[in-house]
Amino acid sequence: MTDNYFLDINVIQPLPPNNVNRDDTGTPKTAVYGGVTRARISSQALKRAVREQFQQRHLPENELGRPTREVEALLTEAIKAKNSDVDAEALAKELWKAIKTTKAKENANSDEGDGKKSYLVFFSNKQVEALADLAIGSQDAIDKKEARRVAAEANGLELALFGRMIADAPEINVDAAVQVAHGISTHAVELESDYFTAVDQFVDDPGAAMIGDIGFSSSTMYRYAAINLGELMTNLGDPQAVQQATDAFVRSFIMSMPSGKQNTFANITVPDAVLVVLRKGRPLSLAGAFERPVTAGSESGYVAASCSELAQYDKQLQENFVGAPVASFVVRTDNAGEELDAVADRVTLDELMNKLGEVLPSVVGEQA
């Protein structure tokens, strides 16, 4: 939809020695961009961190959900909680059978009939509650159309943001309103290894009781996400809910970070700069600002240089390709420098949320 509005969130964040997102060998994830190796944080890890923030403080429980392969067990739990006298397992199995519209292969590693799927199924907590009520209230067999109708309503904010794809039930699929990019360092990185030993403090032995090593890197990261406000309105159908979902995602994306090996490295930082841009017609990542890797200044490090590149690139794209945005805001520390102030209004994080609260109702109203 060319008339859709999109909210772009660009984050510059320094990370001291860390291993927040590792591969199957325990090595920090990387990517080659601009011909050099960058530190990388996968989009899945970033989304997981956002959803953990939701659970901690930003969304009520009924707006969340629990993706699971054991969907029948999830439904059984909800039915039992409402009525312990019914055969909850049988009702849950019948309920899931009614929701499905196609036959899909079950997990080859599962025992036949154990209800475990080969993929995650995501229902909002509100949908689980409503489905449990439907199952308990059904006098005869559960009506398939009614089961699918209930499963498609009351998406909840988390499901509306991140979407749902169920191979067995494409009729109730939900297109995600949020896109999250893999985070990359704005500069080249070299992976390092920390060699460590541990001493047995019970046994009188001067030697090492344990020897090991762990990979890590240090970097200044660029993170990006976009919210399709039109899609979010389609998924929720309520401008106030769209406002609530947007507020929760923006704040959570800015303040969250995957917590891999955090006890080892304590890499607990917040961004030095956040550029939030409201655009009409299309979202726009500014990752191209770092296709040529940033070089650290002798005194300013990577943060200021990265913010300078981000500001210049945003200005060039506005002048040559996309035009001026509807609104643009920057939250930054002094370490980030002043160049981003030329392309956006400087605010604090709380002021940013207030500004979005002022500007979004009118554009969301156009999506209704």
C-alpha positions in Angstrom: 0.0 0.0 0.0 1.7 3.2 -1.2 -0.5 5.2 1.2 0.6 3.3 4.3 2.6 5.0 7.0 5.7 3.4 8.4 7.7 4.1 11.5 11.5 3.5 11.1 13.6 3.0 14.3 17.4 3.4 13.8 19.6 2.7 16.8 23.4 3.3 17.3 24.5 1.3 20.4 28.0 0.6 21.7 28.7 -2.9 23.0 31.8 -3.6 25.1 33.2 -7.2 25.0 30.2 -9.4 24.6 28.8 -12.6 23.1 25.1 -11.7 23.0 24.2 -13.9 20.0 26.3 -17.0 19.2 26.3 -19.7 16.6 26.2 -23.5 17.2 30.0 -23.5 18.0 29.6 -20.7 20.7 31.2 -18.1 18.4 29.7 -14.6 18.2 27.7 -14.3 14.9 29.2 -12.3 12.1 28.3 -11.1 8.6 30.3 -9.7 5.7 29.1 -6.3 4.6 31.0 -3.8 2.5 33.7 -6.4 2.0 34.6 -6.6 5.7 33.5 -8.8 8.7 31.0 -7.2 11.0 29.6 -8.3 14.3 26.0 -9.4 13.8 22.9 -9.9 16.0 20.2 -12.0 14.3 16.7 -10.5 13.9 15.3 -13.5 15.8 17.4 -12.7 18.8 16.5 -9.1 18.7 12.7 -9.9 18.4 13.0 -12.3 21.3 14.6 -9.6 23.4 11.7 -7.2 22.6 9.2 -9.8 23.6 10.9 -10.3 26.9 10.6 -6.6 27.5 6.9 -6.9 26.8 6.5 -9.5 29.5 8.5 -7.4 32.0 6.6 -4.1 31.8 5.0 -2.9 28.6 2.0 -5.0 27.8 -0.7 -6.6 29.9 -0.8 -10.4 30.0 -3.9 -10.8 27.9 -2.2 -8.9 25.0 0.7 -11.4 25.0 1.0 -15.1 23.9 3.1 -18.2 24.2 4.3 -19.7 20.9 4.5 -23.5 21.3 4.8 -26.7 19.5 2.6 -28.3 22.1 -0.6 -26.5 21.1 -2.9 -29.2 22.4 -1.3 -29.1 25.8 -1.6 -25.3 25.8 -5.4 -25.6 25.1 -5.7 -28.4 27.6 -4.2 -26.2 30.3 -6.7 -23.4 29.5 -9.7 -25.7 29.5 -8.8 -27.3 32.8 -8.4 -23.9 34.4 -11.9 -23.0 33.5 -13.6 -26.4 34.1 -11.9 -29.3 35.8 -14.8 -31.6 35.3 -14.6 -32.0 31.6 -12.2 -34.1 29.6 -9.8 -31.3 28.8 -7.4 -33.3 26.7 -10.1 -34.7 24.5 -11.7 -31.2 24.0 -8.3 -29.7 23.2 -7.6 -32.3 20.6 -11.0 -31.8 19.0 -10.6 -28.0 19.1 -7.2 -28.1 17.3 -8.7 -30.5 14.8 -11.5 -28.1 14.1 -9.2 -25.2 13.7 -7.0 -26.9 11.1 -8.1 -26.6 7.5 -5.4 -28.8 5.9 -3.5 -31.9 6.8 0.2 -31.3 7.6 2.9 -33.8 8.6 3.4 -34.1 12.3 6.9 -34.0 13.9 8.7 -37.2 12.9 10.4 -37.2 16.3 7.1 -37.2 18.2 5.0 -40.1 19.2 1.8 -40.4 17.2 -1.0 -38.4 18.7 1.0 -36.6 21.4 -0.2 -33.2 20.0 3.3 -31.9 19.4 3.7 -30.0 16.0 6.7 -29.7 13.8 6.4 -25.9 14.0 5.5 -23.2 16.6 1.8 -22.3 16.9 1.2 -18.7 18.2 -2.2 -17.8 19.8 -2.7 -14.7 21.9 -3.7 -15.4 25.5 -7.1 -13.8 24.7 -7.6 -16.3 21.8 -6.6 -19.2 24.0 -9.2 -18.1 26.6 -11.9 -17.7 24.0 -11.1 -21.1 22.4 -11.3 -22.7 25.8 -14.7 -21.2 26.4 -15.9 -22.4 23.0 -14.7 -25.9 23.7 -16.4 -26.1 27.1 -19.6 -24.5 25.8 -20.0 -26.8 22.8 -22.9 -29.1 23.4 -22.1 -31.4 20.4 -19.0 -31.4 18.2 -17.1 -28.2 18.0 -18.1 -26.2 15.0 -15.2 -25.7 12.6 -16.2 -22.3 11.3 -16.8 -21.0 14.8 -13.5 -22.4 16.0 -11.6 -20.7 13.1 -13.6 -17.4 13.7 -12.6 -17.3 17.3 -8.9 -18.2 16.4 -8.8 -15.3 14.0 -10.2 -12.6 16.4 -8.7 -10.9 19.4 -5.2 -11.1 18.0 -3.6 -9.2 20.9 -0.9 -6.7 20.5 2.0 -9.1 20.4 0.5 -11.3 17.7 -0.6 -8.3 15.7 3.0 -7.0 15.7 4.9 -10.2 15.0 2.3 -12.2 13.0 1.4 -15.8 12.7 1.9 -18.5 10.0 0.2 -21.8 10.6 0.7 -24.3 7.8 -2.3 -26.4 8.9 -4.6 -23.3 9.1 -3.8 -20.7 6.5 -7.2 -19.0 7.0 -6.1 -17.7 10.4 -2.6 -16.5 9.4 -1.6 -13.0 10.4 0.8 -10.9 8.5 3.4 -9.3 10.7 3.3 -5.5 11.1 6.9 -5.3 12.2 10.1 -6.0 10.3 13.4 -6.3 12.2 16.8 -6.3 10.5 19.9 -8.2 11.6 22.0 -5.8 13.7 25.5 -5.2 12.3 28.5 -3.3 13.5 29.1 0.0 11.8 32.8 -1.0 11.4 35.0 -4.0 10.8 35.5 -6.3 13.8 37.9 -9.1 14.7 36.7 -11.9 16.9 38.7 -12.5 20.1 39.0 -15.3 22.5 39.1 -15.2 26.3 41.2 -18.0 27.8 40.3 -18.7 31.4 41.1 -21.0 34.3 39.3 -21.8 37.5 40.7 -23.0 40.8 39.1 -25.7 43.0 38.8 -24.0 46.3 37.9 -27.2 48.2 40.9 -29.3 47.2 44.4 -28.0 48.1 45.8 -28.1 44.5 47.7 -25.1 43.0 46.8 -26.3 39.5 43.8 -25.3 37.4 40.7 -27.4 38.0 39.1 -26.1 34.8 40.5 -24.5 31.6 38.4 -23.1 28.7 38.0 -20.3 26.3 35.1 -18.2 25.1 34.7 -16.0 22.0 33.8 -12.4 22.1 33.8 -9.1 20.2 33.4 -5.4 20.9 31.5 -3.2 18.5 29.2 -0.2 17.9 26.0 -1.7 16.5 23.4 -0.4 14.0 20.0 -1.8 14.7 16.9 -1.2 12.6 13.2 -2.0 12.7 10.1 -0.8 10.9 6.4 -0.8 11.9 3.8 -0.9 9.1 1.1 1.1 10.7 -1.5 0.2 8.1 -0.9 -3.5 8.6 -1.0 -3.0 12.4 -4.4 -1.3 12.0 -5.6 -4.2 9.8 -4.5 -6.7 12.5 -6.0 -4.8 15.5 -8.9 -2.7 14.0 -8.6 -0.1 16.8 -6.6 3.1 16.6 -6.1 3.1 20.3 -4.7 -0.4 20.3 -2.4 0.5 17.4 -1.1 3.4 19.5 -0.5 1.1 22.5 1.3 -1.5 20.3 3.5 1.1 18.7 4.4 2.6 22.0 5.3 -0.8 23.5 7.4 -1.9 20.5 9.3 1.4 20.1 10.3 1.6 23.7 11.1 -2.1 24.0 13.2 -2.2 20.8 15.2 0.8 21.9 15.9 -0.5 25.4 16.2 -4.3 24.8 19.3 -6.4 23.9 19.8 -10.2 23.7 21.2 -11.4 27.0 23.6 -14.1 25.8 26.6 -14.5 28.1 25.5 -11.4 30.0 26.6 -12.9 33.4 30.1 -13.4 31.8 30.5 -10.0 30.2 27.9 -7.7 31.8 27.6 -5.8 28.5 24.6 -3.8 29.8 24.4 -0.6 27.7 21.8 1.6 26.2 21.9 3.3 22.8 23.9 6.5 22.3 21.6 7.6 19.5 18.1 6.7 18.3 16.6 8.1 15.1 12.9 7.5 14.7 11.3 8.5 11.4 7.7 8.5 10.3 7.4 8.1 6.6 4.5 7.7 4.1 4.7 5.2 1.3 7.6 2.9 2.4 10.0 2.1 5.2 13.7 2.9 4.8 16.7 1.3 6.5 19.8 3.5 6.7 22.2 0.5 6.8 23.8 1.9 3.6 25.4 4.6 5.7 27.8 1.8 6.9 28.4 -0.1 3.7 31.8 1.7 3.8 33.0 0.7 7.3 33.3 3.5 9.8 36.8 4.4 11.0 37.2 5.3 14.7 38.4 8.8 15.5 41.5 9.0 17.7 39.5 10.6 20.5 35.8 10.1 19.6 35.7 6.4 18.9 33.0 4.8 16.7 29.8 6.3 18.1 30.3 9.9 17.0 31.6 8.8 13.6 28.7 6.4 13.1 26.1 9.0 14.0 27.8 11.4 11.6 27.5 8.9 8.8 23.9 8.2 9.7 23.0 11.8 9.6 24.7 12.5 6.3 23.2 9.4 4.6 19.7 10.2 5.8 20.0 13.8 4.5 21.3 12.5 1.1 18.4 10.0 0.7 15.9 12.7 1.6 17.4 15.1 -1.0 17.8 12.5 -3.8 15.3 9.7 -3.4 12.6 9.8 -0.8 11.9 13.4 0.2 11.2 14.8 3.7 9.6 12.5 6.2 6.3 13.3 8.0 8.2 13.6 11.3 11.7 12.7 12.6 13.0 12.6 16.1 16.4 11.9 17.7 17.3 10.8 21.2 21.0 11.0 21.9 23.8 11.4 24.3 26.6 14.0 23.9 28.9 11.2 22.8 26.8 10.9 19.6 27.6 14.5 18.5 25.3 17.1 17.1 25.0 16.1 13.4 21.7 14.1 13.9 20.1 17.3 15.2 20.2 18.7 11.6 17.8 15.9 10.4 15.5 15.4 13.4 14.1 17.1 16.4 16.1 16.3 19.5 14.0 14.9 22.4 14.4 12.6 25.4 13.0 9.0 25.3 10.0 10.0 27.3 9.4 13.0 25.1 9.8 10.8 22.0 6.9 8.6 23.2 4.8 11.7 23.9 5.6 13.1 20.4 4.6 9.8 18.8 1.4 9.9 20.9 0.6 13.3 19.4 1.4 12.6 15.7 0.2 9.0 15.3 -3.5 9.4 15.9 -4.0 11.4 12.7 -2.0 9.1 10.5 -3.5 5.9 12.0 -6.9 7.4 11.4 -6.1 7.5 7.7 -5.4 3.7 7.9 -8.8 2.9 9.5 
